[in-house]
Amino acid sequence: MDTVLGIGAAALRLGVSVKTLQRWDREGRLVPAARSAGGRRMYAESQLLRQLGRNVPERAQRVIAYCRVSSHAQKPDLRNQRRVLEEFIVARGLANVEFIEEIGGGLNFRRRRLLELTDAIGRREVRTLVLAHRDRLIRFGYDWFEYFAAAHDCELLVLNQERLSPEAEMVQDMMTIVHCFSSRLYGLRNYRRQLAAALEQDAENAAGPSHQA
């Protein structure tokens, strides 16, 4: 899947003006790959790379299936998750699929295997990423990850089976969120007390020592 850019983004990528791209189109020097429903010029990233004299990267070949649970106690769920993904992969006719299995909370964005996967997608090494459920990847922010993957030519295949998202894990994530915001609220109250004390001290210092008659 080739990334498609509008004329403004394409001009920025090439370091030229929009009017220059419009002129190149009229001259047949750089014809848009497509046009939007409104008639706007659309350019494929590969043709922009060729215009810049750069090599077009080869299509990524890695197909990765990612499985995750929050704790070691949920290893049976991890095995079940992988089994369902294996069945899906066979049904889709996917070959040479790499499996990544990870144990860690869905709110932890610093999971080692998740970071390695994100880096690989960023390098355009991953053609397809298969998930049992979108929150197996991350609990929040999936829409951003979906955009990031699409921008780097990675297709996401999600089974979206609710039964593979354990209720206990969701409760645990909710408790983590409550604890996080409770800690921030406590810290904010403590900061306000310190600020009030500092302002009071400044006011006393500004008034100076009292003079007796």
N, C-alpha and C positions, 0 to 999 in steps of 0.2 A: 504494500500500500504506500503510494507516494504522497508525501505531504503537499497540500495545495495551499497557496498563498494568494491573497488579494493583491491588486496592483500596488497599493501603498506599501505593503510589507515586502513585496517583490522588489520594488524600487529601492527600498531601504537596504535590502539584502545585497543588491548589486551596486549600491552607491551612486545611483543616478536619480534623476527626477521622474515623477509620474509622466510628465509631458514627453520625456525621452522614451519611455516605454511605449507610450501611445504612438510616437513617431516610428519606432522600430517595428511596431505591429503593422502600420500602414506600408512600410517599406519591405515587409516580409523578413526582416532581420531576426526578430524574436516574436513569433506568433503565440498568443496565449494557448495553454493546453485545453482550456475550456472557458465557458462563460456562464455566469450565474443566471438565475431565472430573470433577473432584472437587467441582464446584458453586460454586467461588469466583468472585466477581464480577470481570469484566474490562471495562475502559473504554477506548474509542478516544480517541486524543489530540485528534481533531477535535471530539468532543463536549465535552471538557474546555475547549478553547479557546472554544467557544461559551458554555459556562457562565461563563467568565471575561469574556465580552463582547468577545472578540478575534476578528479575522477569521481564518478558516481559510485557510491558504496554498494557492494554486493548485497543482495537480499539476505536478511538474517535467516538462519536455519534452525536455531535452537527452539525447541518446544518444551516448556516447563510446566509442571503441575505442582502447585503450592498447597501444602496442608499445614494447619496450625491448630493447637489447643493451648489453653492457658496454663495448665499445670500437669505435673507428672501423673497425678491421679486420673487424668483424662486420657491416658494412653489408649484405652480401648476405643474411645471416640476417634483418636488419630488413626488407628488401624481401619476403622469403619469408613472414615473419610477417604482414606487412600483406596480402599476396595471399591467404593462407589466411583471414584475418579477413574480407576483402571477400567471399569466396565464402560464408562462414558467414552474413554479414549479409544477403546476397541471399537465401539459402535460408530465413532466418528472416523475411524480409519487413520488415526494419527500414529506416526511411527517415531522411534527413537526419542521417546519422551523422558525427560529428566524429572525426577521427583525431589522436591525439597520439603522436608518435614521439620517443623520448628515448634518448640514449646516456649510460650511467652504470651503475655497479656496483649490484647488487641489495642490497648491504649498506649503501648510502648512502641514508639516509632524508631527506637534505636536497636531493635532486634538485629542481630548480626546477619542472619540469612535474608531478612527483609532488605537490609541495606545493600547486601551483595546483589540481590535480585534487581533492586532499583538502579544500581550502577550499571548492571548488564543491559537493562532496557535503555538507559541513557546512552550507552555505547552502540545502540541499535544491533545488539547481538541476539535479541529474543524476538522470534516471529510470532509466537502464540503463548499466552499464559492461561492456564486452566485452573479454575477455582471451584470448589464445591459450593461456596457461599461467599458473597462479597465481603462479609465481615471476618472471614478467615484471613483476609489480607490485613485490613485495618478496620477498627470499629467505626471511626469517623474519618472523613476526608477522602472517601472512596471516589467521589466525583472528580476531585483533583487528580488522583492517581489515574483514573480513566482517561482524563485529558492528556496527562503526561505520557501515558502509554501510546495513545493515538498519535501524538506529536512525534513519537520515535518509532512509528511503524510497527507497533506491537498490538496484536489482536487479543482481546480478553474474552474468554469463554467461561461463563458463570452458570453452574447448574441451578443455583438459587434455591436449594432445598432447605426449608426452614428446620427440618428435623436434624440437620447437621450443625445447628447453632444452639448448643446446650443452654437451657434456661439458667442453670447455676452460674455459668460463665457470664451471662449477661448481667445477672444480679451482682456478681463480683465487680464487673466493670462499672456498674452504676454506683456501687459503694466507693470505688476508687475516685470517681468524679466528685461525689459528695465530700469525701475526705479532702480532696484537692482544694475545692472551693471553700471549705470550712477553714482550712489552714490559711488560705489567702485572706479570708475575712478577719481571722484572728490577727494576722500580721498587719492588716490595714488599721484595725482598732488600736493595736500597740503603737503603730506609727503616729496615729492621731494624738495619742496620749503624750508621746515624746515631743511632738511638734508643739502641743499646747504648753508643755512644761518649758520648752526652749523659748517660746514667745513670751511667757510670763517672766522668765529670767531676764530676757532682753529688756522688757519693760522696766524691771526693777533696776537694772544697770543704768538705763537711760535716765531714770529719775534721780540717781545719785544718792549719797548718804543724807539723811534728814538732819536739819540744823535745829539745835535747841535754842530757845530765846534766852 
